[in-house]
């Protein structure tokens, strides 16, 4: 009888130990992740946050993205982010990156980086968004120019596409106005495009010996476009300011 009681007691103890061991594993059979000690004092966050910027071009248009660089902080835990514009929080801007909008031009943006976990505290990074150069460009044919089925393409100085003044039909003698905006560009080119064939004839300043690079400056400009042509094909294209 005593042996039976001893055996039952050992069996109960083994079951208790087994339940304890199983309880140390998660549902997948792995070790539970370490959790910060709630009684431990978090390490204060120190260091600096730097806001970097990058301009990219997609389908001719420029965009600027800001990034909060946290490599200068001592923290090794995660961070949360909040962006504000001139002291007012920007709704929904809670990522380490931020896409600049027209509302940000000339304004100071601040990212607030908050540490959590084994570190605590906030650090800030500021960036004043430069206002891009904007040119309102009005293009018009003179009365003698051959205009049929011809539009105008604006390119950057390196020849990459920027914007079309008109994609089909005819530019009129009254003019077609487009707006160009850039943080980077200082020159632009103008060329013709036909409805069915893209021949890439470039306009030159004033006459055949003029440059095909036009100055990109802030404000407004008007160019009168003219040409000589043969068998209805444009060539010797000129653009005269005014």
C-alpha positions as CSV (number, residue, x, y, z in Angstrom):
1,X,0.0,0.0,0.0
2,X,2.8,2.3,0.9
3,X,4.5,1.6,-2.4
4,X,1.2,2.4,-4.2
5,X,0.9,5.7,-2.5
6,X,4.6,6.5,-3.3
7,X,4.0,5.6,-7.0
8,X,1.0,7.8,-7.2
9,X,2.8,10.7,-5.6
10,X,5.7,10.4,-8.0
11,X,3.2,10.3,-10.9
12,X,1.5,13.5,-9.8
13,X,4.9,15.3,-9.4
14,X,6.0,14.2,-12.9
15,X,2.7,15.6,-14.4
16,X,3.2,18.9,-12.6
17,X,6.8,19.2,-13.8
18,X,5.7,18.3,-17.4
19,X,3.0,21.0,-17.4
20,X,5.5,23.5,-16.1
21,X,8.0,22.7,-18.9
22,X,5.3,22.8,-21.6
23,X,4.2,26.2,-20.2
24,X,7.6,27.6,-21.0
25,X,7.0,27.1,-24.7
26,X,4.8,29.0,-27.1
27,X,2.1,27.5,-29.2
28,X,4.6,26.7,-32.0
29,X,6.9,24.8,-29.5
30,X,9.5,27.6,-29.5
31,X,10.9,29.7,-26.7
32,X,8.8,32.7,-25.8
33,X,10.5,36.0,-26.8
34,X,12.3,38.0,-24.2
35,X,10.2,40.8,-22.8
36,X,11.6,44.0,-21.3
37,X,11.7,43.9,-17.6
38,X,8.9,46.2,-16.5
39,X,10.9,47.1,-13.4
40,X,14.0,48.0,-15.3
41,X,14.8,51.7,-15.9
42,X,14.8,52.5,-19.7
43,X,18.0,54.0,-21.1
44,X,17.5,57.7,-22.1
45,X,17.6,58.2,-25.8
46,X,20.6,60.3,-26.9
47,X,22.1,61.5,-30.2
48,X,20.8,63.3,-33.2
49,X,18.2,62.7,-36.0
50,X,19.1,63.9,-39.5
51,X,16.5,64.5,-42.2
52,X,17.8,63.7,-45.7
53,X,16.1,64.5,-49.0
54,X,16.1,62.9,-52.4
55,X,14.5,64.2,-55.7
56,X,13.2,61.6,-58.2
57,X,11.7,62.0,-61.6
58,X,8.7,59.9,-62.8
59,X,6.9,60.5,-66.1
60,X,8.6,63.9,-66.4
61,X,7.5,65.2,-63.0
62,X,9.8,65.7,-60.0
63,X,9.0,64.6,-56.4
64,X,10.9,65.0,-53.2
65,X,11.0,62.4,-50.4
66,X,12.3,63.1,-46.9
67,X,13.8,60.4,-44.7
68,X,14.4,60.4,-40.9
69,X,18.0,59.0,-40.4
70,X,18.2,57.5,-36.9
71,X,21.7,56.2,-37.3
72,X,23.0,58.9,-35.0
73,X,20.9,57.7,-32.0
74,X,22.0,55.4,-29.3
75,X,18.8,53.4,-29.3
76,X,18.6,49.8,-30.5
77,X,14.8,49.4,-30.0
78,X,12.0,50.4,-32.3
79,X,10.9,54.0,-33.0
80,X,7.7,55.7,-33.9
81,X,7.5,58.8,-36.1
82,X,5.4,62.0,-36.4
83,X,5.9,64.7,-39.0
84,X,4.8,68.3,-38.5
85,X,4.8,71.5,-40.7
86,X,5.7,74.7,-39.0
87,X,4.6,73.3,-35.7
88,X,1.3,71.7,-36.9
89,X,1.2,67.9,-37.1
90,X,0.5,66.5,-40.5
91,X,-2.4,64.1,-40.5
92,X,-1.3,60.5,-41.4
93,X,2.4,61.3,-41.6
94,X,3.6,58.5,-39.3
95,X,6.4,56.8,-41.3
96,X,10.2,57.2,-41.3
97,X,9.7,58.8,-44.8
98,X,7.6,61.6,-46.0
99,X,6.6,62.7,-49.5
100,X,6.8,66.5,-49.9
101,X,3.7,68.3,-51.2
102,X,3.1,71.8,-52.5
103,X,1.9,72.8,-49.1
104,X,5.4,72.2,-47.7
105,X,7.3,74.6,-50.1
106,X,9.3,77.0,-48.0
107,X,8.1,75.5,-44.7
108,X,10.1,73.8,-42.0
109,X,9.2,70.2,-41.4
110,X,10.0,68.4,-38.2
111,X,10.1,64.7,-37.6
112,X,9.6,63.6,-34.0
113,X,11.3,60.2,-33.3
114,X,10.0,58.4,-30.1
115,X,11.8,55.4,-28.7
116,X,10.1,52.5,-27.0
117,X,11.2,49.3,-25.3
118,X,14.5,49.4,-23.5
119,X,15.0,53.1,-24.5
120,X,12.9,56.1,-23.8
121,X,12.7,59.7,-24.9
122,X,12.2,61.8,-28.1
123,X,14.5,63.4,-30.6
124,X,13.8,65.8,-33.4
125,X,15.1,66.4,-36.9
126,X,14.2,69.5,-39.0
127,X,14.3,70.3,-42.7
128,X,13.2,73.4,-44.5
129,X,11.8,72.4,-47.9
130,X,13.2,74.6,-50.7
131,X,10.6,76.2,-53.0
132,X,11.1,74.9,-56.5
133,X,11.6,77.2,-59.4
134,X,8.4,77.7,-61.4
135,X,8.2,78.9,-65.0
136,X,4.9,79.7,-66.7
137,X,5.6,79.1,-70.3
138,X,3.4,80.3,-73.1
139,X,4.0,79.0,-76.6
140,X,2.4,80.2,-79.8
141,X,2.9,79.8,-83.6
142,X,3.4,82.8,-85.7
143,X,0.9,83.3,-88.6
144,X,3.2,81.8,-91.2
145,X,4.1,78.6,-89.4
146,X,2.9,75.2,-90.6
147,X,0.9,74.0,-87.6
148,X,-1.1,71.0,-88.8
149,X,-1.1,68.0,-86.4
150,X,1.9,69.4,-84.5
151,X,2.4,69.7,-80.7
152,X,5.3,70.7,-78.6
153,X,7.3,68.5,-76.2
154,X,9.4,70.1,-73.4
155,X,12.6,68.2,-72.4
156,X,15.2,68.7,-69.7
157,X,18.7,69.8,-70.7
158,X,19.8,66.1,-70.9
159,X,17.0,65.4,-73.4
160,X,14.7,63.5,-71.0
161,X,11.0,64.1,-71.2
162,X,9.5,66.8,-69.1
163,X,6.0,67.8,-70.3
164,X,3.9,68.2,-73.4
165,X,2.5,71.6,-74.3
166,X,0.0,69.8,-76.4
167,X,-0.3,66.1,-77.2
168,X,-2.5,66.3,-80.3
169,X,-4.1,68.8,-82.7
170,X,-2.7,72.2,-83.4
171,X,-1.0,74.9,-81.3
172,X,-2.8,78.1,-82.2
173,X,-1.5,81.6,-82.7
174,X,-3.2,82.6,-79.4
175,X,-0.8,80.4,-77.4
176,X,-0.8,77.4,-75.1
177,X,0.4,77.9,-71.5
178,X,2.0,75.2,-69.4
179,X,3.8,75.3,-66.0
180,X,7.2,73.8,-65.4
181,X,8.4,73.2,-61.8
182,X,11.9,72.0,-60.8
183,X,14.3,71.8,-57.9
184,X,17.1,70.8,-60.2
185,X,16.8,72.0,-63.7
186,X,18.3,75.2,-65.2
187,X,17.8,74.6,-68.9
188,X,15.1,73.1,-71.1
189,X,14.6,72.2,-74.8
190,X,11.6,72.5,-77.0
191,X,10.8,70.2,-79.9
192,X,7.9,69.3,-82.2
193,X,5.9,66.1,-82.1
194,X,3.4,65.0,-84.8
195,X,0.2,63.0,-84.2
196,X,1.6,59.9,-85.9
197,X,5.3,60.4,-86.2
198,X,7.8,61.7,-83.6
199,X,10.5,63.4,-85.7
200,X,12.3,65.2,-82.8
201,X,13.0,68.5,-84.5
202,X,14.3,71.0,-81.9
203,X,13.7,74.7,-81.8
204,X,16.6,77.1,-81.6
205,X,16.8,80.5,-80.1
206,X,15.9,83.2,-82.6
207,X,17.7,81.7,-85.6
208,X,19.5,78.7,-87.1
209,X,22.7,79.4,-85.3
210,X,21.0,79.8,-81.9
211,X,21.3,77.3,-79.1
212,X,18.5,74.7,-78.5
213,X,18.9,75.2,-74.7
214,X,16.5,77.8,-73.2
215,X,17.0,79.3,-69.7
216,X,14.8,78.0,-67.0
217,X,14.1,81.0,-64.7
218,X,11.4,81.9,-62.3
219,X,8.5,83.9,-63.6
220,X,6.7,83.8,-67.0
221,X,8.0,83.7,-70.6
222,X,6.3,83.7,-74.0
223,X,7.9,82.3,-77.1
224,X,6.7,82.8,-80.6
225,X,7.5,79.7,-82.7
226,X,8.2,79.9,-86.4
227,X,9.7,77.6,-89.1
228,X,10.5,76.9,-92.7
229,X,9.1,73.8,-94.2
230,X,9.1,71.7,-97.3
231,X,6.4,69.3,-98.5
232,X,4.6,70.0,-95.2
233,X,7.4,68.8,-93.0
234,X,8.8,71.1,-90.4
235,X,12.5,72.0,-90.1
236,X,14.6,75.0,-89.2
237,X,12.5,75.7,-86.1
238,X,13.0,79.0,-84.3
239,X,11.7,80.3,-81.0
240,X,11.8,84.1,-80.3
241,X,11.0,85.4,-76.8
242,X,8.1,87.8,-76.7
